[in-house]
Amino acid sequence: STGTGIVGYIKSASVPSLAAGMSFALLIIVGEIMKEGDPTSLWGNCIIGCWVFLAITMGYRFLKVHNLPPGFIAALSIIMSVYNLSLKDEPVSAAYDTCLLYTSDAAD
């Protein structure tokens, strides 16, 4: 997301491309930090929303201009959307219990 924003800025001095790339990257990074291991939280949904929005917009742009960077971002966004949706199916308590198990083993 940030990479394509920078490429868009370098190629055509597109400030909106740079701003959008940086905004999505910042939102996804903050969301990953704030969700605190709970993919069912509001931040987890925000991350999925960002990836789905990027997949739709970049997929449309790829189909329109047949350029590689939007196609790459669309494919990456689809993969990340599916990955984050698969995390929502995993019970949070089981992941938390596993984390506690590893932490208690490390303390011994």
ABEGO torsion letter per residue (X at the ends): XAAAAAAAAAAAGBAAAAAAAAAAAAAAAAAAAAAGGBAABAAAAAAAAAAAAAAAAAAAAAAAAGBAAAAAAAAAAAAAAAAAAAAAABBAAAAAAAAAAAAAAAAX
